[in-house]
Amino acid sequence: MPYLDTYWLILGPCLLLGFWASSRVKSTFNEYAEVGVSSGMTGAQAAAAVAPAGGAVVTVERSSGFLSDHYDPRTRTLRLSPEVYDGRSVSAVAVGAHEAGHALQEVTRYPWLGMRSALVPVVQFGSRFWAVPLFTGLVLQATSLGGLLMLAGIGLLSTTVLFQLVTLPVEFDASNRAKHVLAQAGIVRTDAERHGVDRVLGAAAMTYVAGAVSAVATLAYYASLLMGGRGRDR
């Protein structure tokens, strides 16, 4: 089946990239979870220190799940996984500070964060339903209705792709803000600690890059099917 051959040719490398990025962030986090910080701070304490340094008022809570850390802008709450919340390591401080970096973005009205937040309801709809019209359109591709359905599915899928792309500057900027405050406030004090923070946050950033590459490749694949079907109709 040529569709499946093309699918794996385009998306196979993206799946491998995603697997590599996920493995790398876990291994890097675990490596630096064994390296303490000379300040003795936990990830929760680091997050609580970084946020007010930029004028943000947040609540820091413990959540469940490995690397489930996130910032909830609705309640201005940093939810940190147990390894980050309680850990007194380079990894814990890096991740906690990164999540606090999102709170700093909100205070300064960072435009990419505002755009990502505005896209959330659209993406929630698009990510759930894009496959229905697209695959129905593939079945009916020989008809004009099939083409319209595929176009609708691709349009919904494109919202997810846009969200992934907008997420990239948001995550990189949050990490940059975190590293600046960590150094300025003396939470990380040595070159070795700063290097560890760079590696932990750099590995985490690659998961977002892999997600964006995969999303773009998926969109390109289905768009090529639509264009190919139209070409055969001419």
N, C-alpha and C positions, 0 to 999 in steps of 0.2 A: 504494500500500500504506500504510494508516494507521499501521501499526507503525513503518515507516521515517520517515514524516513526523514523528511524535511523537519518535522517536529523535533526529533532527537538530534539532528544535525545542528539546529539553531539553539535549542534549549538544553541539550545535554551538557555542554560546557558551563552553562549558567547554573545548573543543578550542582555540578562539581564545585564551582566557585562558592555557592552558598554553603555547601557541606564543609569546604575548607575554612570559610570565614567563621562558621559556627564552632568548628573544632578549635580554631585558633583563639577565639575569644575565651572559650572555656579553659584551654590549657594555659593561656597567659594569665587569666584571672587566678587560676589555682596556683600558678608559679609564684605570683606576687602576693597571694594570700598568706604565704609562708614568710613574707618579709615585713617586719614591723616598721613603724614610723617612729622617729626619735621624739616626736611631740607626744606620743602615747595616745592620740585621739582615736576614737572609734569613727566608723563611717557616719554614724548618726550625728556625732559631735562636729565632725568636719562639715557636714551639710548644714547643720544649725549655725555654724560660724560663717560659712560662705554666703548664705542667703542675706543676712542683715548687713554684711559688708557692702552689698550692692543695693541696699535699701528695700529688700524684700522681707515681708513678714510671712512666715510659713509655719505649719505644724509638721513635725517629723514623726512618722509612725512606722512600726514594724509590720511587714506584710509576709505572706507565705510564698514559697516557690523560689527556686534557684535563679538568680539574676532576673527577678521579676520587678526590679526597681523602676519607678516612674514618678512623674510629677503630675498631679491632678490640678489643673488650673481652676476648675469649678470651685474647689474647696481650699485651694492654695495649700495642698498637702503633699509632702514628699513621703512616698511609701517605699520603704527599703526592705530588701530581702534580709533574712536573719544573718547571712554571711557578711552583708554590708553593714547592717544596723549595729551589730555587736562587734564586728571585726576591728582589730587595731592593726591593720596592715595597709600596705601601699594600695592594694586592690580595693579594699573597703573605702579608704579615704578618696581614691580617684572616682569611684562610681558614685559615692554619696555627693561629692562636690559637683560632679557632672549633672546630676539631677537638680541640684540647687542652682546650677547655671541656667536651667530653664526658667526658674523663678526670676532670676535676674533679667532674662530676656523679656519677661512679661512687664516688669517694672519700667524698662526702657522702651517698651512698645516696639520690640524688634519686629520689623515688617514681615519677615519670612515666617515667624511664629504665628502672627496674626493671620497670614494667608493659610497656613496649615490648619489652624483652628477653624477657619471659615469653611475649609474643604471637608471637615469631618462628617457632617450629615450627608453630604453628597456622596462621599466615598463609602459610607456605611450602606447606602442604597445600591450604589454601583457594584461594590464588591460582592454583594449577595446575589444580584440578579443578572449580571452581564452574560453568564453562560447560557441562560435560558434562550434569549433571542438569537444568540450567536450560533449555538449548536442546532437550533431549529432551522435557522437560515442555511446552515451547511447542508442539512438534509434536503432542503427545498431550493438549493442553490441554482438549479436550472430555471427557476421561475423568478419573476420580478419581485414577488413577495420575499423570496429567500434572500435576495440582495439587500432589501430594506431591513430585514430582520438582522442580518449580519452587520449592517452598518450601525443599527441601534445597539447591538451587543458590543461592537468595537467602541462606540461612543461611551458606553458605560464603563468599559474596561479602561479607557483613557483617563477617566477620573482617578482611578487607582494609580496609574502610572504617574500622573501629575502630582499626586500626593507623595509618592515615593521620591520624586525628584525634589520637591519642595522640602522634604524631610532632611535631605543631605546638608544644606547650609545651616539648618536649625541645629542639627546634632554636632556639626563641626564647631559652630559658634559657641554652643553650650560648653563643649570641652575646652575651648580656648579661654572662655571666661573663668571656668573652674581652675585651670592651671595658673592663670594670672593671680587669682585670689589666694590659692593654696601657697604660692611662693611669697606673695606680699604679706600674708598673715603669719607666715612662719609655721604653717601646718606641715609642709614638707620642707626640710631644712638642708638636705644634702643633694649633691649632683646625682647620686645613685637613686635617691628617692624620686627626684624629678624625672629621671630616665625611666623609672618604673611606672610612674603615672603616665608618661608619654606612651609607653608600650601598651598599657592596659587600655587606655582610651583610644589609641590607634587601632588596636585589634577590634574593639567594639565598633568603631566607625566603619570597619570593613564589612560588617554585617549589613549595614545600611547601603553601602555601595553595591554589595552583592544583590540585595533586594531590588535596588533601582535598575541594575543591569538586567536582572531576570524579568522585571516588569516591562522594560522597554523591548526586550527580545520577544516576549510573549505577544505584545501588541504588534510588533513588526511581523511576526509569523501570521497572525490572523488577518492582518491588513493585506499581506501578500496573497492569502487565499482568496480574499474578496477581489483584489485586483486581477488575480489569475482567472477567476470565474468570469469577470467582466470581459477580460481579453478574449476568452473562448467564445463569448456570446457575439462578438463582433464579426 
